[in-house]
């Protein structure tokens, strides 16, 4: 039977994006924009009646525009992707507490003994065997069986962990792109707001600056919200990256402590 070649993570990301769009847009249509429009109407009425009226900044008005809505969609999407990766990291870290190689202190593994220890890892399910720690352990055992060279095993194992570190780093590229795209969308709102304000300059010259101030509000609010979201996301990205680096480091230490130091290429 031919296996499905569509990556699970790709399907998850696509589904997460659709769900984020539905949730955010539904909330904006039902809650954010009705409240923002009501507040703007009330403030306009108050401003006409009282020339000294100062408009208070409302959260609903601050986030009401399409640029802010897009930023929140991307934020939820990035959080969903990070949640998926965090779940994977947690599952991988659980193996660090497992006794994948049953060895007593002082035992030595000779090249002809490796097959027995390979079986202990091969009983894991397919999902677990695809994780970095079982892959590194299996590679070390098979390499030792083939070359009988402990130094070669150590170098090969270190290469696997370096490759895994680069792989985990590259997998964060989508989240980093989203974190970059959010401020860019905010700047688009700034350009749009300033353009609308300039288009109403003639009306402002005649004394009615309501349209200009609202357009400038769009310009600054979109950038403000986008930068806040970007700062929040980048903090989480670096925390996730730190967890990934610790996983690779701890997995390499596990391999060295639980396997490589027990290898012996000859009987004394």
Secondary structure, 3 states (H helix, E strand, C coil): CCCCCCCHHHHHHHHHHHHHHHHHHHHHHHHHHHHHHHHHHHHHHHHHHCCCCCCCCCHHHHCCCHHHHHHHHHHHHHHHHHHHHHHHHHHHHHHHHCCCCCCCCCCCECHHHHHHHHHHHHCCCHHHHCCHHHHHHHHHHHHHHHHCCHHHHHHHHHHHHHHHHHHHHHHCHHHHHHHHHHHHHHHHHHHHHHHHHHHCHHHHHCCCCHHHHHHHHHHHHHHHHHHHHHHHHHHHHHHHHHHHHHHHHHHHHHHHHHCHHHECCCCC
